[in-house]
Amino acid sequence: MRLTRRLLTLLFAPLLALILAPALGTGSAFAVPQVKTISIADARSLPVGTVVTVAGSVTTPSGAFESSFGDKGFGLQDKTAGIYVSLQSDVHAYPRQRAHITGTLRDSSGLLTLVPADPSDVELGHKGRAVKPERVGTAAVSEATEGRLVKVVGRITQGPTSDLPYGYKLSVDDGSGPVQVFVNVQTGIDVSSLRLGQTVRVVGFSSQFGTHYEIDPRSPHDIAALEKVVQPL
């Protein structure tokens, strides 16, 4: 019986391929349909647990937020929105690099993330145009900006204070309301020169942890003092 089955398979397989080929199109009779790539904004509107494919530009170096995120992921942004790609292995993504990613939407302490099943689901390309940070008010850092690269200018109203081994946190306010800035240890940012009342420019990934929103700068270039605090004599 086993021999008969094998012979039947060998005899009818070519005929079956000829019958199926017109229906499946040219090429292999077993061609896999292409996965549709959608915008990041459309992906963000879908339920957690949905598998999506998106493309965009890398906005943060992979692993820059490892101390608090617990992974080696990176930020991704297109013309519509941004999202954090969570990976346990380092794919060595860097800002401006193009990326095409398939993953599952997950919630990570309030932050919407995209989690590839395998590093091979992340396709990295050549360097493209830099994503310019969006200038927003400190109080405007919210769900509306989550996943994007943003820039604020304001005075330091609290901190910096240690939250080691995760990093350091401080608050910046432009008069519209404070926003927390979280400095991860991998970024190499020295917070010792930052003082209460100092005016600073902060660029970073618009993030969320629990019930509050924050900005996560990527490198020492993302925090710049614009005005020194003069202590009274």
N, C-alpha and C positions, 0 to 999 in steps of 0.2 A: 504493500500500500504506500509506503514512504517513497519507493522508487517511482510509482505511478504519479504521485503528486509532483515530484520533482520534474518528471518528463513533461507533464501538462503545463507546469509553470514555464519551462524553457520554450515550449512550443507556442504558447499563447501570449507570452510577455511582449514580443515584438508587435503582434497584432493589436494588443491592448494599447500599446504606446501610440500606434498609428491612429487609433480611434480617438484617443484622448488629446493628441497634439493640437488639432484645430480648435478644440474648446479652451485649451490652456494657453494658446498662443504659440509663437515660434520659440525654438530653443527646447530646453528640457521639458518633458511631460510633467515633471514634479517641481517646476519652478515655484519658489516661495514668494508670495505677494509682498510688495514693498510696504514698510510701515510708514504711515503718514506722520509727517513732522508738523506740529502745531506751534502756535506762538506761546511764549511763557505766560502771557496774560490769560490765554484760554486754558492752559494747564492749571493755573492757580484757581480757576473757577470750578474745577472738577473735584469730586469727593476724594478724601484721603483713601488710599488703597488702589487708586486708579493707576494703571501703567500708561505712561506717555513718552513720546519722543519729542525733544526740543533741540534747538540750536541757538547759539549766540556767542558772545565774547566773554572770556574769563575776566573777572574783575578783581579777584583776590588770589594771591599765591596759594597753592594747595598746602594745607597744614598750618597756615598762619594763625588759626584759631584753635589749635589742637588742645591747649591747656583747659579751655572751658567747653569746647564742643565735643572733645573726646574722639576726634577723628582727624583725617587728613584731607578733608574736602575743600571746596572752593566755591566762590560766588560765580554766577553766570547771569548774563543780562542780554536781552535783545531790545528792539525798538519799543516793545510794549510793556515789559516788566522785567523783574529779576527773581532769582531763586537760589537757594543754597544747595549744592550737590554734595551729599554726604558719602564719603568713602573711607574704608578702614586702611586701604593701602594708598601710597603716594604715587599718583600718576604724573607728578611733576608739571602740573599746569601752572601757567604764569599769565599775568594780566596782558590783555590784547590778543591772546591766542584764541583762535576760533575752536569751537567744540560742538560736537553732535552727540547727544546723550539720550539713552533710553533708561528709564527707571520707574520706580513706584513712588507716588506721593505719600509722604509720611509727616506726622506731627512730632516735633521735637521740642518739648517744653514751650509750646505755643508757636514756634517757628516752623513754617511750612518748608519741608525739604524734599529733594528728589534723590532717591536711593537706588543706584544701579545694582542689579543682581550680581554683576561681575565687573572688574575693571575693564574688560574687553568691550563693555557696553558704552564706554567713553571713548569717542574718536576725537583726537586732538589734531588740529590742522596748523596752518601757518599763522603768523602774526597779522592781525588786521588793524583796523582803526581803534584808537583808544576810546574807551567809554568815559565820557566826561561826567563828573559827579553833578548831580542836580542840586542847586542851591535851594535850601528850604529853611524855614524857621525852626527853631529848636522844638517848639511845641507841635510842629507838623510831622515830626518823626513818629510814624504810626503804622497801622496796617496798610495804609495807602502807599507808603514808601517801602514797606518790607521787601527785602531781597535786592533793592537797588543800591547803587553807589550814590551817596549824598554828601553835601557839604554844608556846614553851619559855621557861623561866626558869632561869638558871644563871650561873656565873662564867666570865669570859673567861679561857681557859687558854692561848691563843696569839693573837698578832697585836694589832691589825690589821696586815697586811702588804700591800704593793702587788702587784697582778697586772695592772697597766695594760698595754695600753689596755682590758682587759676589766673591771677593777674592783678590789675589795679583798676579802681573805678573813681570817676570824678563826675561832677555835674557842670553843665554849661548852659547858660541862659542868655538869650538875646532880648529878653523883655517879654517874650510871648509865653514863656513857661520853660522850665528846665528839662533837659534831656540827659540821660546817663551816657557817659562814654566809658566803654570797657576796653582796657588795654591788656591783650593776651601776652603772655611771657614770650611766645615765639616771635613776636614782632620786633623785638629789640628796642622798643621805645623806652627812653629814659624819662620817667615822670618826676625826677627829683628837682628839676628846674621849674616845674609848674607850680604857681602860687595862687592862693585865693584872691580874687579880684582881677586877675590877669585876663586880658582879652586874647582869645586864641581862635585860630581857624582849624577846624577839624573836618577831615575827609574820612569816610569809611563806609563799611557795609551796614545798611539799615537792618537791624536785627531785632529779635524779641526773645526774652527769657521770662517765662512765667507770665505774669500780668503786666510787665512793663516793657517798653520799647527802648532800644539803645543804639548807639553807633559804635561799631567795632573798627577802629583804624587798622591799617594793614602793615605799616612800616613807619620808621621815624619821620619820613617826609609828610606823613598825614596829619601831624600835629605841629602847628607853627604858632609861636607867640607873636602877637601883633603889637602888644603894648606891655611894657614892664611896669610892675607895681612899685611905686616910689613910697618907701616907708617914711612916716613923719619923723622929724628930728626930735 
